[in-house]
Amino acid sequence: MTALIIFGAAFAGLYGIVTLLSGKTPLFYKISVYAFCCNLLSVFYSILHRLLLPDMGGFHVGFFGHAGTFFFLFSSYFGALDRLADGGEKQYRKYRFTALLPSAFILVCSFANILLKNGIWRQLLLLPVAATAYYCCKHLILPDVEMGIIKVMRPYNAVILLICLIQPFVLSSAVSAPAPLINAVNAVLTVAALPLGYRGCRKWFI
């Protein structure tokens, strides 16, 4: 299972770097690549920490990489894509309110983990995850616009939303590693994310 986690993170990071070097890409995609490079660093450090210091649980530097992953993903939506996809029309308010549901789910899971004392300090890491979930869900359900950004980016947004939704379970354990199934799903989604994002960007970015 460790090999699958490393493969998923390494594939995403290397794929992102190669595609950035291959030609012009929009700022949104560049920031997304930075996110998965942060994830790669986080995965390597977390695995090394678990192997070298198996008896030392709690917070370690690798969790800064985890937080950085979702801060970058949030920035890619908030700073680079949302202004192109959402014009602020009043008739789309219902979609914006609906998009709050995944964020609410993540925050409720965080609160439940705090009550159960499942790594209380880790629950702060879910704040950027919840913020990211709002934007990727909104971009997933909004009606398409004239430029076609919503339509072509839906597969990518769906994958990022799933990644966000499983993070409460990834971070729910106080000391031990997440369940193998959660790790496997997280790794598969990580592999799929950037190729879908790159393909979507190529369809609307000139």
C-alpha positions as CSV (number, residue, x, y, z in Angstrom):
1,M,0.0,0.0,0.0
2,T,2.9,2.3,0.7
3,A,4.2,1.8,-2.8
4,L,0.7,2.8,-4.2
5,I,0.7,6.0,-2.2
6,I,4.2,6.9,-3.3
7,F,3.3,6.1,-6.9
8,G,0.2,8.2,-6.9
9,A,2.0,11.3,-5.4
10,A,5.1,10.9,-7.6
11,F,3.0,10.4,-10.8
12,A,1.0,13.6,-10.1
13,G,4.1,15.7,-9.2
14,L,6.2,14.5,-12.2
15,Y,3.2,14.8,-14.6
16,G,2.6,18.3,-13.5
17,I,6.2,19.3,-13.9
18,V,6.5,17.8,-17.3
19,T,3.3,19.4,-18.6
20,L,4.4,22.8,-17.2
21,L,7.6,22.5,-19.2
22,S,5.9,21.4,-22.4
23,G,4.3,24.7,-23.2
24,K,2.0,27.6,-22.1
25,T,-0.5,26.7,-19.4
26,P,-3.0,28.9,-17.6
27,L,-2.3,30.2,-14.1
28,F,-5.0,27.9,-12.7
29,Y,-3.2,24.8,-13.9
30,K,0.2,26.0,-12.7
31,I,-1.2,26.6,-9.2
32,S,-2.8,23.1,-9.3
33,V,0.6,21.6,-10.1
34,Y,2.2,23.4,-7.2
35,A,-0.5,21.8,-5.0
36,F,0.4,18.3,-6.1
37,C,4.1,19.0,-5.7
38,C,3.3,19.9,-2.1
39,N,1.4,16.7,-1.8
40,L,4.4,14.7,-3.1
41,L,6.7,16.3,-0.4
42,S,4.1,15.6,2.3
43,V,3.8,12.0,1.3
44,F,7.5,11.4,1.3
45,Y,8.1,13.0,4.6
46,S,5.1,11.3,6.2
47,I,6.2,7.9,5.1
48,L,9.8,8.5,6.2
49,H,8.5,9.7,9.6
50,R,6.4,6.6,10.0
51,L,9.3,4.3,9.0
52,L,12.0,5.9,11.0
53,L,10.0,7.1,14.0
54,P,7.1,4.6,14.3
55,D,6.5,5.3,18.0
56,M,6.3,9.0,17.6
57,G,2.8,10.1,16.6
58,G,1.4,13.6,16.6
59,F,2.2,16.5,14.4
60,H,5.2,16.6,12.0
61,V,6.5,18.7,9.2
62,G,4.7,16.5,6.5
63,F,1.4,18.0,7.6
64,F,2.5,21.4,6.4
65,G,2.7,19.9,3.0
66,H,-0.8,18.5,3.3
67,A,-2.1,22.0,4.3
68,G,-0.1,23.5,1.4
69,T,-1.7,21.2,-1.0
70,F,-5.2,22.5,-0.3
71,F,-4.1,26.1,0.1
72,F,-2.8,25.9,-3.4
73,L,-5.9,24.2,-4.7
74,F,-8.1,26.8,-3.0
75,S,-6.0,29.6,-4.5
76,S,-6.3,28.0,-8.0
77,Y,-10.0,28.3,-7.8
78,F,-10.4,31.6,-5.9
79,G,-7.6,33.5,-7.6
80,A,-7.5,32.1,-11.1
81,L,-10.7,30.3,-12.2
82,D,-13.7,31.4,-10.3
83,R,-13.8,34.9,-11.9
84,L,-14.0,33.2,-15.3
85,A,-16.6,30.5,-14.4
86,D,-19.0,32.5,-12.1
87,G,-20.2,35.9,-13.2
88,G,-22.1,36.5,-10.0
89,E,-25.6,36.2,-11.6
90,K,-28.4,36.2,-9.1
91,Q,-30.2,33.3,-10.7
92,Y,-27.2,31.1,-9.8
93,R,-27.5,31.7,-6.1
94,K,-29.1,28.3,-5.5
95,Y,-26.0,26.6,-7.0
96,R,-23.7,28.6,-4.7
97,F,-25.8,27.6,-1.6
98,T,-25.8,24.0,-2.7
99,A,-22.1,24.0,-3.1
100,L,-21.8,24.7,0.6
101,L,-23.0,21.2,1.5
102,P,-19.7,19.3,0.9
103,S,-17.9,22.0,3.0
104,A,-20.5,21.6,5.8
105,F,-20.0,17.8,5.7
106,I,-16.2,18.2,6.1
107,L,-16.6,20.6,8.9
108,V,-19.1,18.4,10.7
109,C,-16.7,15.5,10.4
110,S,-13.9,17.7,11.8
111,F,-16.1,18.6,14.8
112,A,-17.0,14.9,15.3
113,N,-13.3,14.0,15.2
114,I,-12.6,16.6,17.8
115,L,-15.3,15.2,20.1
116,L,-13.8,11.7,19.6
117,K,-10.3,13.1,20.2
118,N,-9.1,11.7,16.9
119,G,-6.1,13.8,16.3
120,I,-7.6,17.1,17.4
121,W,-4.7,19.2,16.0
122,R,-5.2,17.6,12.6
123,Q,-8.7,18.9,12.2
124,L,-7.3,22.4,11.6
125,L,-5.9,21.0,8.4
126,L,-9.5,20.5,7.2
127,L,-10.2,24.2,7.0
128,P,-8.5,24.7,3.6
129,V,-10.0,21.4,2.5
130,A,-13.5,22.7,3.2
131,A,-12.8,26.0,1.4
132,T,-11.5,24.1,-1.6
133,A,-14.6,21.8,-1.6
134,Y,-16.9,24.7,-1.9
135,Y,-15.3,26.0,-5.1
136,C,-14.8,22.7,-6.9
137,C,-18.4,21.7,-6.1
138,K,-19.7,25.0,-7.3
139,H,-17.8,24.7,-10.6
140,L,-19.1,21.2,-10.9
141,I,-22.8,22.1,-10.7
142,L,-22.9,25.6,-12.2
143,P,-24.5,25.8,-15.6
144,D,-22.0,26.1,-18.4
145,V,-21.0,29.5,-19.6
146,E,-20.2,30.8,-23.1
147,M,-16.5,30.0,-22.8
148,G,-17.2,26.4,-22.0
149,I,-15.0,26.3,-18.9
150,I,-17.5,24.7,-16.6
151,K,-18.2,21.8,-19.0
152,V,-14.6,20.9,-19.8
153,M,-13.4,21.1,-16.2
154,R,-16.2,19.0,-14.7
155,P,-14.2,15.7,-14.6
156,Y,-11.3,17.5,-12.9
157,N,-13.6,19.2,-10.4
158,A,-15.4,16.0,-9.6
159,V,-12.1,14.3,-8.7
160,I,-10.9,17.2,-6.6
161,L,-14.2,17.2,-4.8
162,L,-13.8,13.5,-4.0
163,I,-10.3,14.1,-2.8
164,C,-11.7,16.8,-0.4
165,L,-14.5,14.6,0.8
166,I,-12.2,11.7,1.9
167,Q,-9.8,13.9,3.8
168,P,-11.7,13.7,7.1
169,F,-11.1,10.0,7.0
170,V,-7.5,10.4,5.9
171,L,-7.0,12.6,9.0
172,S,-9.3,10.8,11.4
173,S,-6.7,8.6,13.0
174,A,-4.8,10.1,16.0
175,V,-1.6,8.0,15.6
176,S,-2.0,5.2,13.1
177,A,-2.0,5.4,9.3
178,P,-5.4,5.7,7.5
179,A,-7.2,2.5,6.4
180,P,-5.7,0.8,3.3
181,L,-8.9,1.4,1.3
182,I,-8.8,5.1,2.0
183,N,-5.1,5.2,1.0
184,A,-5.9,3.4,-2.2
185,V,-8.8,5.7,-3.1
186,N,-6.7,8.7,-2.3
187,A,-3.8,7.5,-4.5
188,V,-6.1,6.7,-7.5
189,L,-7.8,10.1,-7.3
190,T,-4.4,11.8,-7.1
191,V,-3.2,10.0,-10.2
192,A,-6.3,11.0,-12.1
193,A,-6.5,14.7,-11.1
194,L,-3.9,16.5,-13.1
195,P,-4.3,14.6,-16.4
196,L,-8.0,15.5,-16.2
197,G,-7.2,19.1,-15.3
198,Y,-4.6,19.4,-18.1
199,R,-7.0,18.0,-20.7
200,G,-9.7,20.4,-19.6
201,C,-7.3,23.4,-19.7
202,R,-6.2,22.5,-23.3
203,K,-9.8,22.7,-24.4
204,W,-10.5,26.2,-23.2
205,F,-7.0,27.9,-22.9
206,I,-5.6,29.6,-25.9
